[in-house]
């Protein structure tokens, strides 16, 4: 075998049973999981990844690794009953990936299926579109009901507890990947795209369990709820017009399949939807 560069010698996990005695074998077992929820290496150059993918082998590049990370969170949320819209295929720098909703659940929020069930106690009331981004960082928050079509970032102060998100509907322009053929930034070249964060709803869960809308004006940053008191109905009204480099309507409707009650359809001119966070 000729290596491209110095490498370390390894033994395969399959080799381990060969060193066990008969009595030791009775004490050893294993757990098998699908690779989409536990293993996606990022170890190949883009050109090598393209060749591998044409042979039916996982490319193992930066774009596929990041996409698989999102897919793993989507798969786990679906496994407990959350309604997360199906992904769509995209190509970046010649590598085809499946773009699911960009869901990032930090370990402090959920590091097991048991944590997910605790933090999403009513999964049938969690609806997330394919183009959405959800980032949750820190413990102390429970999602009772959420309809998301756009970008939502929820952060918890250290020591926060008792935060409840209920009847929350977020629809905004969100984040979108933009293909980049060449860049001076090595990381961008590896991924083949940049993420344009056009519009984001940001919430902060404070130590006392109150939830603050970080998008409000500095002089209006009052807790949306405190001690069970519901916030104003227009807290999460339809986003105002913004000067965007990308076409708003095109992004809102790209790869979106209309769900029951037009949950993920382009918003109509109507009274802002009612929501509360407790």
Secondary structure by P-SEA (a helix, b strand, c coil): cccccbbbbbbccccccccccaaaaaaccccccccccccccccccaaaaaaaaaaccccccaaaaaaaaaaaaaaaaaaacccccbbbbbbcccbbbbbcccccccccccccaaaaaaaacccccbbbcccbbbbbccccccccbbbbccbbbbbbcccccbbbbcccccccccbbbbbbcccccaaaaaacbbbbbcbbbbbbbccccccccccccccccccccccccccccccccccccccccccaaaaaacccccccccccccccccccbbbbcc
